[in-house]
Amino acid sequence: MINAHIEMNLNDHMVVIATYILEILKSKQGESVTETLMREFLSKNDSYTPDQFFDSLTLLYSLGFIDMQEYKVVANYV
């Protein structure tokens, strides 16, 4: 859900998680294999789950920030 609940920890919000994903993509010149991206994300942020990662990845895709090319996630802003 995009709207945050009033009692929700904002660090668990998908928009915040999506910014972490974009930061990793930026460090990789804007593209990465999906599995590699997920492993790096989860290793840096051990409080998050794969479900949260994919929910945030879906949000980024639906807003047009990223595209998928075969097995790679490609950022559109780079």
C-alpha positions as CSV (number, residue, x, y, z in Angstrom):
1,M,0.0,0.0,0.0
2,I,1.4,3.4,-1.0
3,N,-0.3,5.4,1.8
4,A,1.6,4.9,5.1
5,H,-0.5,4.0,8.2
6,I,-0.2,6.6,11.0
7,E,1.5,4.0,13.4
8,M,3.7,2.5,10.7
9,N,7.5,2.6,10.9
10,L,8.4,4.6,7.8
11,N,11.6,2.6,7.3
12,D,9.3,-0.3,6.4
13,H,7.4,1.7,3.8
14,M,7.8,0.5,0.2
15,V,8.8,4.0,-1.1
16,V,11.7,4.1,1.4
17,I,12.7,0.6,0.4
18,A,12.5,1.6,-3.3
19,T,15.0,4.5,-2.7
20,Y,17.5,1.9,-1.3
21,I,17.0,-0.1,-4.4
22,L,17.7,2.9,-6.6
23,E,20.8,3.7,-4.6
24,I,22.2,0.3,-5.3
25,L,21.3,0.5,-9.0
26,K,23.1,3.9,-9.1
27,S,26.2,2.4,-7.7
28,K,26.0,-0.3,-10.5
29,Q,25.8,2.2,-13.3
30,G,22.0,1.8,-13.6
31,E,21.6,-1.9,-14.2
32,S,21.9,-5.2,-12.3
33,V,20.7,-8.8,-12.5
34,T,17.6,-9.1,-10.4
35,E,18.9,-11.8,-8.1
36,T,22.2,-10.0,-7.6
37,L,20.4,-6.8,-6.8
38,M,18.1,-8.6,-4.3
39,R,21.1,-10.3,-2.6
40,E,23.0,-7.1,-2.2
41,F,19.9,-5.3,-0.9
42,L,19.1,-8.0,1.7
43,S,22.8,-8.2,2.8
44,K,22.9,-4.4,3.4
45,N,19.4,-4.3,5.0
46,D,18.9,-7.4,7.1
47,S,15.6,-6.2,8.5
48,Y,13.8,-6.4,5.2
49,T,12.3,-9.5,3.4
50,P,12.3,-10.6,-0.2
51,D,8.6,-9.8,-0.4
52,Q,9.3,-6.2,0.6
53,F,12.0,-6.0,-2.1
54,F,9.8,-7.3,-4.8
55,D,6.9,-5.1,-3.7
56,S,9.2,-2.0,-4.0
57,L,10.6,-3.2,-7.3
58,T,7.0,-3.5,-8.6
59,L,6.3,0.0,-7.4
60,L,9.4,1.3,-9.2
61,Y,8.4,-0.5,-12.4
62,S,4.8,0.8,-12.3
63,L,6.0,4.4,-11.8
64,G,8.4,4.1,-14.7
65,F,11.6,4.4,-12.7
66,I,13.0,1.0,-13.9
67,D,12.5,-1.4,-16.8
68,M,13.2,-5.1,-17.1
69,Q,15.5,-6.3,-19.9
70,E,15.7,-10.1,-19.7
71,Y,17.1,-10.8,-16.3
72,K,18.3,-7.3,-15.6
73,V,16.7,-4.4,-13.8
74,V,17.6,-1.2,-15.6
75,A,17.1,2.3,-14.2
76,N,15.6,4.8,-16.5
77,Y,17.1,7.9,-14.9
78,V,20.8,7.0,-15.6
